[in-house]
Amino acid sequence: MAKRRKEHEAEAQILNEEKQQLQTQVDDALQQLQTVDDALQQLQTQADDALQQARAMLPQRVADLYRAKVPNRLERIMDEFEAAYPQALEKLAAAYPELNETEQQIAVLNFLHFRAKEEADLLGLSDNTVNKYRSNLRKKTENASFSSFLD
């Protein structure tokens, strides 16, 4: 009986040591997870700051691109918009799949406060054609605000 008891005590001691080792490993893993979580939060903050900066600079960058008369101005303006508002166009297309590419571009240009004449210049269309696209855009979206697709 005493021998058996000693065996049980020895087994209990081994199990207790294993439990302590496992607990140490769990604690170490939790600490690593916390470190990774802290790093991810810091990266998210940096990404948010960069996005805010891109949004703050967007009007000036777009105006500069428009005035510069550089090749592919429209594509570059759209790229700047997409950098400042990631996935906004995808959300717009998902909500209104009937919109064509030109109507989506006009939605962006309207959001960026371009006048119809400036939009016509960028798109290589007449003022009347741009106004027709604007009208179609309003009908198809039922005058929905483009701002709702930005965040």
Contact map, one row per residue, 1 for C-alpha under 8 A:
1111100000000000000000000000000000000000000000000000000000000000000000000000000000000000000000000000000000000000000000000000000000000000000000000000000
1111110000000000000000000000000000000000000000000000000000000000000000000000000000000000000000000000000000000000000000000000000000000000000000000000000
1111111000000000000000000000000000000000000000000000000000000000000000000000000000000000000000000000000000000000000000000000000000000000000000000000000
1111111100000000000000000000000000000000000000000000000000000000000000000000000000000000000000000000000000000000000000000000000000000000000000000000000
1111111110000000000000000000000000000000000000000000000000000000000000000000000000000000000000000000000000000000000000000000000000000000000000000000000
0111111111000000000000000000000000000000000000000000000000000000000000000000000000000000000000000000000000000000000000000000000000000000000000000000000
0011111111100000000000000000000000000000000000000000000000000000000000000000000000000000000000000000000000000000000000000000000000000000000000000000000
0001111111110000000000000000000000000000000000000000000000000000000000000000000000000000000000000000000000000000000000000000000000000000000000000000000
0000111111111000000000000000000000000000000000000000000000000000000000000000000000000000000000000000000000000000000000000000000000000000000000000000000
0000011111111100000000000000000000000000000000000000000000000000000000000000000000000000000000000000000000000000000000000000000000000000000000000000000
0000001111111110000000000000000000000000000000000000000000000000000000000000000000000000000000000000000000000000000000000000000000000000000000000000000
0000000111111111000000000000000000000000000000000000000000000000000000000000000000000000000000000000000000000000000000000000000000000000000000000000000
0000000011111111100000000000000000000000000000000000000000000000000000000000000000000000000000000000000000000000000000000000000000000000000000000000000
0000000001111111110000000000000000000000000000000000000000000000000000000000000000000000000000000000000000000000000000000000000000000000000000000000000
0000000000111111111000000000000000000000000000000000000000000000000000000000000000000000000000000000000000000000000000000000000000000000000000000000000
0000000000011111111100000000000000000000000000000000000000000000000000000000000000000000000000000000000000000000000000000000000000000000000000000000000
0000000000001111111110000000000000000000000000000000000000000000000000000000000000000000000000000000000000000000000000000000000000000000000000000000000
0000000000000111111111000000000000000000000000000000000000000000000000000000000000000000000000000000000000000000000000000000000000000000000000000000000
0000000000000011111111100000000000000000000000000000000000000000000000000000000000000000000000000000000000000000000000000000000000000000000000000000000
0000000000000001111111110000000000000000000000000000000000000000000000000000000000000000000000000000000000000000000000000000000000000000000000000000000
0000000000000000111111111000000000000000000000000000000000000000000000000000000000000000000000000000000000000000000000000000000000000000000000000000000
0000000000000000011111111100000000000000000000000000000000000000000000000000000000000000000000000000000000000000000000000000000000000000000000000000000
0000000000000000001111111110000000000000000000000000000000000000000000000000000000000000000000000000000000000000000000000000000000000000000000000000000
0000000000000000000111111111000000000000000000000000000000000000000000000000000000000000000000000000000000000000000000000000000000000000000000000000000
0000000000000000000011111111100000000000000000000000000000000000000000000000000000000000000000000000000000000000000000000000000000000000000000000000000
0000000000000000000001111111110000000000000000000000000000000000000000000000000000000000000000000000000000000000000000000000000000000000000000000000000
0000000000000000000000111111111000000000000000000000000000000000000000000000000000000000000000000000000000000000000000000000000000000000000000000000000
0000000000000000000000011111111100000000000000000000000000000000000000000000000000000000000000000000000000000000000000000000000000000000000000000000000
0000000000000000000000001111111110000000000000000000000000000000000000000000000000000000000000000000000000000000000000000000000000000000000000000000000
0000000000000000000000000111111111000000000000000000000000000000000000000000000000000000000000000000000000000000000000000000000000000000000000000000000
0000000000000000000000000011111111100000000000000000000000000000000000000000000000000000000000000000000000000000000000000000000000000000000000000000000
0000000000000000000000000001111111110000000000000000000000000000000000000000000000000000000000000000000000000000000000000000000000000000000000000000000
0000000000000000000000000000111111111000000000000000000000000000000000000000000000000000000000000000000000000000000000000000000000000000000000000000000
0000000000000000000000000000011111111100000000000000000000000000000000000000000000000000000000000000000000000000000000000000000000000000000000000000000
0000000000000000000000000000001111111110000000000000000000000000000000000000000000000000000000000000000000000000000000000000000000000000000000000000000
0000000000000000000000000000000111111111000000000000000000000000000000000000000000000000000000000000000000000000000000000000000000000000000000000000000
0000000000000000000000000000000011111111100000000000000000000000000000000000000000000000000000000000000000000000000000000000000000000000000000000000000
0000000000000000000000000000000001111111110000000000000000000000000000000000000000000000000000000000000000000000000000000000000000000000000000000000000
0000000000000000000000000000000000111111111000000000000000000000000000000000000000000000000000000000000000000000000000000000000000000000000000000000000
0000000000000000000000000000000000011111111100000000000000000000000000000000000000000000000000000000000000000000000000000000000000000000000000000000000
0000000000000000000000000000000000001111111110000000000000000000000000000000000000000000000000000000000000000000000000000000000000000000000000000000000
0000000000000000000000000000000000000111111111000000000000000000000000000000000000000000000000000000000000000000000000000000000000000000000000000000000
0000000000000000000000000000000000000011111111100000000000000000000000000000000000000000000000000000000000000000000000000000000000000000000000000000000
0000000000000000000000000000000000000001111111110000000000000000000000000000000000000000000000000000000000000000000000000000000000000000000000000000000
0000000000000000000000000000000000000000111111111000000000000000000000000000000000000000000000000000000000000000000000000000000000000000000000000000000
0000000000000000000000000000000000000000011111111100000000000000000000000000000000000000000000000000000000000000000000000000000000000000000000000000000
0000000000000000000000000000000000000000001111111110000000000000000000000000000000000000000000000000000000000000000000000000000000000000000000000000000
0000000000000000000000000000000000000000000111111111000000000000000000000000000000000000000000000000000000000000000000000000000000000000000000000000000
0000000000000000000000000000000000000000000011111111100000000000000000000000000000000000000000000000000000000000000000000000000000000000000000000000000
0000000000000000000000000000000000000000000001111111110000000000000000000000000000000000000000000000000000000000000000000000000000000000000000000000000
0000000000000000000000000000000000000000000000111111111000000000000000000000000000111000000000000000000000000000000000000000000000000000000000000000000
0000000000000000000000000000000000000000000000011111111100000000000000000000000000010000000000000000000000000000000000000000000000000000000000000000000
0000000000000000000000000000000000000000000000001111111110000000000000000000000000000000000000000000000000000000000000000000000000000000000000000000000
0000000000000000000000000000000000000000000000000111111111000000000000000000000000110000000000000000000000000000000000000000000000000000000000000000000
0000000000000000000000000000000000000000000000000011111111100000000000000000000000011000000000000000000000000000000000000000000000000000000000000000000
0000000000000000000000000000000000000000000000000001111111100000000000000000000000000000000000000000000000000000000000000000000000000000000000000000000
0000000000000000000000000000000000000000000000000000111111111000000000000000000000000000000000000000000000000000000000000000000000000000000000000000000
0000000000000000000000000000000000000000000000000000011111111100000000000000000110010000000000000000000000000000000000000000000000000000000000000000000
0000000000000000000000000000000000000000000000000000001111111110000000000000000000000000000000000000000000000001000000000000000000000000000000000000000
0000000000000000000000000000000000000000000000000000000011111111000000000000000000000000000000000000000000000000000000000000000000000000000000000000000
0000000000000000000000000000000000000000000000000000000011111111100000000000000100000000000000000000000000000000000000000000000000000000000000000000000
0000000000000000000000000000000000000000000000000000000001111111110000000000100100000000000000000000000000000000000000000000000000000000000000000000000
0000000000000000000000000000000000000000000000000000000000111111111000000000000000000000000000000000000000000000000000000000000000000000000000000000000
0000000000000000000000000000000000000000000000000000000000011111111100000000000000000000000000000000000000000000000000000000000000000000000000000000000
0000000000000000000000000000000000000000000000000000000000001111111111001001100000000000000000000000000000000000000000000000000000000000000000000000000
0000000000000000000000000000000000000000000000000000000000000111111111001000100000000000000000000000000000000000000000000100000000000000000000000000000
0000000000000000000000000000000000000000000000000000000000000011111110000000000000000000000000000000000000000000000000000000000000000000000000000000000
0000000000000000000000000000000000000000000000000000000000000001111111000000000000000000000000000000000000000000000000000000000000000000000000000000000
0000000000000000000000000000000000000000000000000000000000000000111111101000000000000000000000000000000000000000000000000000000000000000000000000000000
0000000000000000000000000000000000000000000000000000000000000000110111111000000000000000000000000000000000000000000000000000000000000000000000000000000
0000000000000000000000000000000000000000000000000000000000000000000011111000000000000000000000000000000000000000000000000000000000000000000000000000000
0000000000000000000000000000000000000000000000000000000000000000000001111111000000000000000000000000000000000000000000000000000000000000000000000000000
0000000000000000000000000000000000000000000000000000000000000000110011111111100000000000000000000000000000000000000000000100000000000000000000000000000
0000000000000000000000000000000000000000000000000000000000000000000000011111110000000000000000000000000000000000000000000110000000000000000000000000000
0000000000000000000000000000000000000000000000000000000000000000000000011111111000000000000000000000000000000000000000000000000000000000000000000000000
0000000000000000000000000000000000000000000000000000000000000000100000011111111100000000000000000000000000000000000000000000000000000000000000000000000
0000000000000000000000000000000000000000000000000000000000000100110000001111111110000000000000000000000000000000000000000000000000000000000000000000000
0000000000000000000000000000000000000000000000000000000000000000000000000111111111000000000000000000000010010000000000000000000000000000000000000000000
0000000000000000000000000000000000000000000000000000000000000000000000000011111111100000000000000000000000000000000000000000000000000000000000000000000
0000000000000000000000000000000000000000000000000000000001001100000000000001111111110000000000000000000000000000000000000000000000000000000000000000000
0000000000000000000000000000000000000000000000000000000001000000000000000000111111111100000000000000000000010000000000000000000000000000000000000000000
0000000000000000000000000000000000000000000000000000000000000000000000000000011111111111100000000000000000000000000000000000000000000000000000000000000
0000000000000000000000000000000000000000000000000010010000000000000000000000001111111100000000000000000000000000000000000000000000000000000000000000000
0000000000000000000000000000000000000000000000000011011001000000000000000000000111111100000000000000000000000000000000000000000000000000000000000000000
0000000000000000000000000000000000000000000000000010001000000000000000000000000011111111000000000000000000000000000000000000000000000000000000000000011
0000000000000000000000000000000000000000000000000000000000000000000000000000000011111111100000000000000000000000000000000000000000000000000000000000010
0000000000000000000000000000000000000000000000000000000000000000000000000000000001001111111000000000000000000000000000000000000000000000000000000000010
0000000000000000000000000000000000000000000000000000000000000000000000000000000001001111111100000000000000000000000000000000000000000000000000000000111
0000000000000000000000000000000000000000000000000000000000000000000000000000000001000111111110000000000100000000000000000000000000000000000000000000100
0000000000000000000000000000000000000000000000000000000000000000000000000000000000000011111111000000000000000000000000000000000000000000000000000000000
0000000000000000000000000000000000000000000000000000000000000000000000000000000000000011111111100000000000000000000000000000000000000000000000000000100
0000000000000000000000000000000000000000000000000000000000000000000000000000000000000001111111111000000100000000000000000000000000000000000000000100100
0000000000000000000000000000000000000000000000000000000000000000000000000000000000000000111111111110000100000000000000000000000000000000000000000000000
0000000000000000000000000000000000000000000000000000000000000000000000000000000000000000011111111000000000000000000000000000000000000000000000000000000
0000000000000000000000000000000000000000000000000000000000000000000000000000000000000000001111111000000000000000000000000000000000000000000000000000000
0000000000000000000000000000000000000000000000000000000000000000000000000000000000000000000111111110000000000000000000000000000000000000000110000000000
0000000000000000000000000000000000000000000000000000000000000000000000000000000000000000000111111111000000000000000000000000000000000000000000000000000
0000000000000000000000000000000000000000000000000000000000000000000000000000000000000000000010011111000000000000000000000000000000000000000100000000000
0000000000000000000000000000000000000000000000000000000000000000000000000000000000000000000010011111101100000000000000000000000000000000100100000000000
0000000000000000000000000000000000000000000000000000000000000000000000000000000000000000000000001111111100000000000000000000000000000000000000000000000
0000000000000000000000000000000000000000000000000000000000000000000000000000000000000000000000000011111110000000000000000000000000000000000000000000000
0000000000000000000000000000000000000000000000000000000000000000000000000000000000000000000000000001111111000000000000000000000000001000000000000000000
0000000000000000000000000000000000000000000000000000000000000000000000000000000000000000000000000011111111100000000000000000000000001101100000000000000
0000000000000000000000000000000000000000000000000000000000000000000000000000000000000000100110000011111111110000000000000000000000000000000000000000000
0000000000000000000000000000000000000000000000000000000000000000000000000000010000000000000000000000111111111000000000000000000000000000000000000000000
0000000000000000000000000000000000000000000000000000000000000000000000000000000000000000000000000000011111111100000000100000000000001100000000000000000
0000000000000000000000000000000000000000000000000000000000000000000000000000000000000000000000000000001111111110000000000000000000000100100000000100000
0000000000000000000000000000000000000000000000000000000000000000000000000000010010000000000000000000000111111111000000000000000000000000000000000100000
0000000000000000000000000000000000000000000000000000000000000000000000000000000000000000000000000000000011111111110000100000000000000000000000000000000
0000000000000000000000000000000000000000000000000000000000000000000000000000000000000000000000000000000001111111111000000000000000000000000000000000000
0000000000000000000000000000000000000000000000000000000000000000000000000000000000000000000000000000000000111111110000000000000000000000000000000110000
0000000000000000000000000000000000000000000000000000000000100000000000000000000000000000000000000000000000011111110000000000000000000000000000000000000
0000000000000000000000000000000000000000000000000000000000000000000000000000000000000000000000000000000000001111111000000000000000000000000000000000000
0000000000000000000000000000000000000000000000000000000000000000000000000000000000000000000000000000000000001111111101100000000000000000000000000000000
0000000000000000000000000000000000000000000000000000000000000000000000000000000000000000000000000000000000000100111111100000000000000000000000000000000
0000000000000000000000000000000000000000000000000000000000000000000000000000000000000000000000000000000000000000011111110000001001100000000000000000000
0000000000000000000000000000000000000000000000000000000000000000000000000000000000000000000000000000000000000000001111111000011000000000000000000000000
0000000000000000000000000000000000000000000000000000000000000000000000000000000000000000000000000000000000000000011111111100000000000000000000000000000
0000000000000000000000000000000000000000000000000000000000000000000000000000000000000000000000000000000001001000011111111110000001000000000000000000000
0000000000000000000000000000000000000000000000000000000000000000000000000000000000000000000000000000000000000000000111111111111011000000000000000000000
0000000000000000000000000000000000000000000000000000000000000000000000000000000000000000000000000000000000000000000011111111110000000000000000000000000
0000000000000000000000000000000000000000000000000000000000000000010000001100000000000000000000000000000000000000000001111111100000000000000000000000000
0000000000000000000000000000000000000000000000000000000000000000000000000100000000000000000000000000000000000000000000111111100000000000000000000000000
0000000000000000000000000000000000000000000000000000000000000000000000000000000000000000000000000000000000000000000000011111110000000000000000000000000
0000000000000000000000000000000000000000000000000000000000000000000000000000000000000000000000000000000000000000000000011111111011000000000000000000000
0000000000000000000000000000000000000000000000000000000000000000000000000000000000000000000000000000000000000000000010011001111111000000000000000000000
0000000000000000000000000000000000000000000000000000000000000000000000000000000000000000000000000000000000000000000110010000111111100000000000000000000
0000000000000000000000000000000000000000000000000000000000000000000000000000000000000000000000000000000000000000000000000000011111110000000000000000000
0000000000000000000000000000000000000000000000000000000000000000000000000000000000000000000000000000000000000000000000010000111111111000000000000000000
0000000000000000000000000000000000000000000000000000000000000000000000000000000000000000000000000000000000000000000100110000111111111100000000000000000
0000000000000000000000000000000000000000000000000000000000000000000000000000000000000000000000000000000000000000000100000000001111111110000000000000000
0000000000000000000000000000000000000000000000000000000000000000000000000000000000000000000000000000000000000000000000000000000111111111000000000000000
0000000000000000000000000000000000000000000000000000000000000000000000000000000000000000000000000000011001000000000000000000000011111111100000000000000
0000000000000000000000000000000000000000000000000000000000000000000000000000000000000000000000000000001001100000000000000000000001111111110000000000000
0000000000000000000000000000000000000000000000000000000000000000000000000000000000000000000000000000000000000000000000000000000000111111111000000000000
0000000000000000000000000000000000000000000000000000000000000000000000000000000000000000000000000000001000000000000000000000000000011111111100000000000
0000000000000000000000000000000000000000000000000000000000000000000000000000000000000000000000000010001000100000000000000000000000001111111110100000000
0000000000000000000000000000000000000000000000000000000000000000000000000000000000000000000000000000000000000000000000000000000000000111111111110000000
0000000000000000000000000000000000000000000000000000000000000000000000000000000000000000000000000000000000000000000000000000000000000011111111100000000
0000000000000000000000000000000000000000000000000000000000000000000000000000000000000000000000010110000000000000000000000000000000000001111111100000000
0000000000000000000000000000000000000000000000000000000000000000000000000000000000000000000000010000000000000000000000000000000000000000111111110000000
0000000000000000000000000000000000000000000000000000000000000000000000000000000000000000000000000000000000000000000000000000000000000000011111110000000
0000000000000000000000000000000000000000000000000000000000000000000000000000000000000000000000000000000000000000000000000000000000000000111111111000000
0000000000000000000000000000000000000000000000000000000000000000000000000000000000000000000000000000000000000000000000000000000000000000010011111100000
0000000000000000000000000000000000000000000000000000000000000000000000000000000000000000000000000000000000000000000000000000000000000000000000111111000
0000000000000000000000000000000000000000000000000000000000000000000000000000000000000000000100000000000000110010000000000000000000000000000000011111110
0000000000000000000000000000000000000000000000000000000000000000000000000000000000000000000000000000000000000010000000000000000000000000000000001111110
0000000000000000000000000000000000000000000000000000000000000000000000000000000000000000000000000000000000000000000000000000000000000000000000001111111
0000000000000000000000000000000000000000000000000000000000000000000000000000000000000001101100000000000000000000000000000000000000000000000000000111111
0000000000000000000000000000000000000000000000000000000000000000000000000000000000001111000000000000000000000000000000000000000000000000000000000111111
0000000000000000000000000000000000000000000000000000000000000000000000000000000000001001000000000000000000000000000000000000000000000000000000000001111
